[in-house]
Amino acid sequence: MASSTEEVAAKSISPYGIARSTISEQPLSAEELRKTDAYFRASMYLCLGMLYLRKNPLLTTPLTTSDLKARLLGHWGSDAGQSFTWIHFNRLIKKYDLNALFISGPGHGAPAVLSNSYLEGVYSEVYPDITRNEEGMRRFFRQFSFPGGIGSHCTPETPGSVHEGGELGYSISHAFGTVFDNPDLISLTVVGDGEAETGPLATSWHSTKFLNPITDGAVLPVLHLNGYKINNPTILARISHRELEALFVGYGWTPYFVEGSDLESMHQAMASTLEHCVMEIQKYQKQARDSGKAFRPFWPMIILRSPKGWTAPRKVDGKLLEGYWRAHQIPIPDVATNPAHLKVLEDWMKSYKPEEIFDKEGQLIKELAELSPEGTARMSANPVGNGGVLRKALNIPDFRKYALLKIEPGVSLLPSMSNMALFLKDVVAQNMTNFRVFGPDETESNKLGGIYGAGKKVWMGEYFEEDEDGGNLAFEGRVMEMLSEHTCEGWLEGYLLSGRHGLLNSYEPFIHVIDSMVNQHCKWIEKCLEVSWREKVSSLNILLTATVWRQDHNGFTHQDPGFLDVVANKSPDIVRIYLPPDGNCLLSVTDHCLKSVNYVNVIVADKQDHIQFLDMEAAIEHCSKGVGIWDFASTDQGSEPDVVMASCGDVPTHESLAATALLREHIPSLRIRFVNVVDLFKLIAEVDHPHGMSDAQYTSIFTSDKPIIFNFHSYPFLVHRLTYKRPGQTNIHVRGYNEKGNIDTPLELAIRNKTDRYSLAMDVIDRVPGLKVKEAGVRELLLNEQTRMKNYAFEEGIDPQEIRDWTWPSEKSA
Amino acid sequence: MASSTEEVAAKSISPYGIARSTISEQPLSAEELRKTDAYFRASMYLCLGMLYLRKNPLLTTPLTTSDLKARLLGHWGSDAGQSFTWIHFNRLIKKYDLNALFISGPGHGAPAVLSNSYLEGVYSEVYPDITRNEEGMRRFFRQFSFPGGIGSHCTPETPGSVHEGGELGYSISHAFGTVFDNPDLISLTVVGDGEAETGPLATSWHSTKFLNPITDGAVLPVLHLNGYKINNPTILARISHRELEALFVGYGWTPYFVEGSDLESMHQAMASTLEHCVMEIQKYQKQARDSGKAFRPFWPMIILRSPKGWTAPRKVDGKLLEGYWRAHQIPIPDVATNPAHLKVLEDWMKSYKPEEIFDKEGQLIKELAELSPEGTARMSANPVGNGGVLRKALNIPDFRKYALLKIEPGVSLLPSMSNMALFLKDVVAQNMTNFRVFGPDETESNKLGGIYGAGKKVWMGEYFEEDEDGGNLAFEGRVMEMLSEHTCEGWLEGYLLSGRHGLLNSYEPFIHVIDSMVNQHCKWIEKCLEVSWREKVSSLNILLTATVWRQDHNGFTHQDPGFLDVVANKSPDIVRIYLPPDGNCLLSVTDHCLKSVNYVNVIVADKQDHIQFLDMEAAIEHCSKGVGIWDFASTDQGSEPDVVMASCGDVPTHESLAATALLREHIPSLRIRFVNVVDLFKLIAEVDHPHGMSDAQYTSIFTSDKPIIFNFHSYPFLVHRLTYKRPGQTNIHVRGYNEKGNIDTPLELAIRNKTDRYSLAMDVIDRVPGLKVKEAGVRELLLNEQTRMKNYAFEEGIDPQEIRDWTWPSEKSA
């Protein structure tokens, strides 16, 4: 491969002509070929019908404008290629008794998936009003991209779908998620060449370095070189064959090409190539499973180059349609106003010969209906596509066993996160094929390395001798680490949607990398609630650590707690946010999240050694309530407080408590109520979130008229938006991260954002009526002390010991 | 390349040993080799010093714990490879008089960049207190990763840096951004093999399909196969040579390998290979420029495989250090408490022979200082690295020329966006080497295709005959379209940071894909404000269209206006959000944004034909104020209103106005004040944002005691968080997107979220004291009408005409 001899990129090739393919056998008999093509025509006819018709589905009378939908919506471009792939895989499912799932990357090509689901009968089983006759077909057409109907992506309403594809880029990572620990499954995954340009998709090809041929199934990608996006050519369709082949060899695959437009030869090429790929997959799996030795083969994949909008007219009025970007959406948009174009449409639809493929009642004729597999072997009926039905509850050890013991509130200094790793280790150990931990190269850094004791990191790349020295790599691991939040998240989503359990851990600042993926997952599971046959899947659990308040040393780029704002915009039916203040609360919250279904749970916790507040009993009670008054830190017993010190988040709680101690010392007469919030949505009204409190509950904790000094983990605005309706909301004074940071110590970072103990104590003095004048001396003392500490930190490069090792004055010392 | 003969992935190779390289010449004389190695040792010495020392920088006395920083922070892992690359490029800059910029992908390797900047004298020129002597070196060491000092990434404080790298994945797209329209520039870009696993980086290699060898410069990537991330091996270091080479050929590059650890042979290999690459670049550029024919060569790149933490001890206490992940951060962390390790460190530092490379005063000896280029030829002094100094103001036509004319407020129906395209077309035409438009395959869909009249889409992939049929592709285009928001955004950032201008257009829902990139850019430009020598750069302008309210047909996945929440969390010094209600306001706002510096401007506007409200005069006045009362729609002239109808966003304004018309019709006595907000940050207090209003200004518009029915484009919470402090905030009733959507018509989508005219009018009745009882009949009538319209939409699949084509009752018809 001496590249210097070929300096200028060579030519690509046309999608037109007789099939050109790597495998050139002719596996289909003339009869099989005839039927396969008829089945394909049936699917294409249905796709077009979905785009255009509200009536007259079989075209039993001449097509008129009154048969058309008033608003034409939907996508034609990738339908043919996707349906072509589906239909040819049907033959192999039957021949080899395969367990297969179809993942549609170019999500806008839902008609391909829907038409096949309808043809194989699943659609009518799932939606009994969409019958397999003329009236059912009419309804099937009408509902598509129609208000109250279904979308033009593979939405949750689509049988067999775990991947909507509205936002592009995740088909391959989702597919791998479905096959991990599913050794018999093949996920046939069509990847659009538009989608293939996205970053998340481009790196997800490397997923093969994490797939074990013994314990996992296989992904069979079909890269669909359709040639065009909405208005542009695609990159991969406009590079040389040499580059294209090299790229996928480089990604670790064996690419097989199927290219052309001639139907007869394309059918033979696709049939033989798909079959060859299935044989390859089974060969590698057998080799590994028989020998017990896992290895990483160059897994097969297909590059299918066919015209965009294949089987449409090549030109309309002299303008290119098939094989061009104009075929992307509605291929002929003006049929309602242009009678000539209406005729073009009618002729086109009739070219599929509906009368030969559907009987008078509108049912697919028997000899074609027999081509599809049966029962759950039909790809649209595979239970993996409705993973909740396969979901088995986790076998979770009692989290109380892992309690941090002998807690002296505010005094004990213990590692919350590495303790939690012990719990997670046993969750892994007790669910060795049902639970995985995902993270972008940060699991050890996040103090969760203890998990490796039960399941190491999956690694199918090459091994070096040095890996023996603490590498924690294994062919059969349970922790998935790749430096791509996108791929980790995609794997986890695929793993959950196919009925399993998992947890993603990440540095807090960089979880924004997958804002949009989490958004889309929220939307998916919310919409599933409206689809009666969808069983609930395990929650998506996101553990955020290396949080903003301990990113002082990494600086400004590593300080962003705003993911909570993104999540809080999603439906209250779906999202949960927990900020456990200490180790036992972290255990309790995590246990709760692991057992839950259909949520996106976000847990935010510091990974460093941390001051502890609650023993396990108290932690469970506190977490069950979600918010509570901490008596040990309060001085308002039996009376109204002068001020409420509230906190949410472990580091902010530490500082709030320290501020409370300062006030107790300097203003002993002040009645302070100390409140901690674990469950963020407790703050919101009960009508706005299932976890919300009533105003009565809220005021019984926060009062309706006392100043509240609220120290918050994230941007302070989030608390305001949750509480803006509350009685006494004007008394809430929220401190949090205000986008002020640089290379700091923790103290200096806190001071910049006014979340440090001194600032908080001064806030109290400023806010409690009368105190500012009366306690001006204390305020000055606090300010001086703050300055002294800050100067020390500035000089030494570390926080002073009395800040770092501060604990609540215990009874003895008090 | 018959892959079937080689089915199982072959072995990778070790980073150790004598250099193995594609180019095996020996360009360095013994003398040059000796000096180059000494310079490299100088750099390595400085890197280690930064990590460890606060005193005794030249180790003139034995190393003691008092010389150490109290808290050891920073990264060693990639320093050697990056510095090695820098130093060898210095030779070529001098030899060939190159204009070169260095981009450090593994951002955590800032010591490599900082040490070279210090060695070539730039650091002391920029920061005069960091002198080139012992005391300056001491300060240089101490400030690193030290409070009040500088970070361990290439932060804005780093001379010559346009790429911080705290969040990984953008080095290549940033690099391409710097060389577009910079034909003489070579951006030497080190890509970490950790970074290379991210999605954004993985697809950005395809940027070559958008680089014109005549009008653009070149990117020379050095993929640094360091072998390890924080705790894991990297994928690219653990695949076979065949895969690695194929991958980059597939991406369209010519990879040259430099692999090994032996310094002498590695110096020769790197010197010869870098030189060969520069020759290749110049050859291709000459060929294209001499012939006037652009083409896409297989541009050269280097794969540098060297041990992680190269030149560190291979083992410490029997545990691997050099060549393993333990070398990632501080290589020996316990030197303060382990005297033996302190000695290891001292011996290691002395192995670089500081006494041979620095003179007694601590200055780099003359024969080494002469190795670096001079003046702005030094990579850390290249003005491109401080693009603001190169920035020329745009030559912008008067936007008033493009005004939509003869506006009858609330009646004229005109295309705001395609009209704006005419303005942008002329901006392109008048700034043909200084302004580009970026978008992920959506420019035409976003009705901005008019821009192609001045500058087509850049395309260096292959051309097909069919491109003649409206393809709008060109070698020398001005619009950049790749289906990767990450790459488009990265290119634009690089283009701006190197002193040019641009605009990104995107569908609103999928802008979340680059949340984290925009976050990081905000942080970069905010921090630049604190760096006195940084000149301001053009603003990052993001135009969002295909907005939530017109994504009814695409469904739930395409409905997410939450990007505004992400942006609103950033510093008020940086972020601006505009929601122009109509076409003339869109022009005015865009003109303002294009002229601004150092902001992230977000503009949200509908792309469809839209009802117009203001003629150009009025639009300019309205946009200058940012918020205003619209008299034509108000009925409270000269008196206090009963209710304030407020709106923000074009579609919401349309519905608010329609609600106002309904109320005028049915409750003519009601005094309504109609308020529109263009500049979102007007809502916030003046102390919290430079655009904020005083409470007096606010209440003069919104009143302090009247109900406000606020129809908002995005999630309603955002308005609450901006106004929670305002007098009368409890009277603000905000409607907006509430995460309710499916396949709908626009009307049905609005009804689901209660932002439609009927819901808003009923809100008024419910909120104005006394009205609910008094106007119960009107309320019922509105409800019935809403139901009737909804049913029509449901039945027909389109909104009824009276909704779609609704306009404000004009004087004549009223």
Interface residues (C-beta under 8 A of the other chain):
Chain A: M1 S3 S4 E6 E7 V8 A9 K11 S12 S14 R54 K69 A70 R71 L73 S145 F146 P147 G148 G149 I150 G151 S152 H153 T155 E164 G166 E167 L168 G169 G194 E195 E197 T198 G199 P200 L201 A202 T203 S204 H206 K209 K229 I230 N231 N232 P233 T234 I235 R238 I239 S240 R242 E243 L244 E245 A246 L247 F248 V249 G250 Y251 G252 T254 P255 Y284 F295 R296 P297 F298 K319 L320 G323 Y324 D441 E442 T443 E444 S445 G449 K457 W459 G461 E462 Y463 F464 E466 D467 D469 G470 G471 L473 E481 M482 L483 S484 E485 H486 T487 P509 F510 H512 V513 D515 S516 N519 Q520 K523 E526 K527 E530 D552 H553 N554 G555 F556 T557 H558 D560 G562 D565 V566 A568 N569 K570 S571 Y715 F717 L718 H720 R721 Y724 K725 Q729 T730 E739 N742 I743 D744 T745 E748 A793 F794 E796 G797 I798
Chain B: M1 S3 S4 E6 E7 V8 A9 K11 S12 S14 R54 K69 A70 R71 L73 S145 F146 P147 G148 G149 I150 G151 S152 H153 T155 E164 G166 E167 L168 G169 G194 E195 E197 T198 G199 P200 L201 A202 T203 S204 H206 K209 K229 I230 N231 N232 P233 T234 I235 R238 I239 S240 R242 E243 L244 E245 A246 L247 F248 V249 G250 Y251 G252 T254 P255 Y284 F295 R296 P297 F298 K319 L320 G323 Y324 D441 E442 T443 E444 S445 G449 K457 W459 G461 E462 Y463 F464 E466 D467 D469 G470 G471 L473 E481 M482 L483 S484 E485 H486 T487 P509 F510 H512 V513 D515 S516 N519 Q520 K523 E526 K527 E530 D552 H553 N554 G555 F556 T557 H558 D560 G562 D565 V566 A568 N569 K570 S571 Y715 F717 L718 H720 R721 Y724 K725 Q729 T730 E739 N742 I743 D744 T745 E748 A793 F794 E796 G797 I798
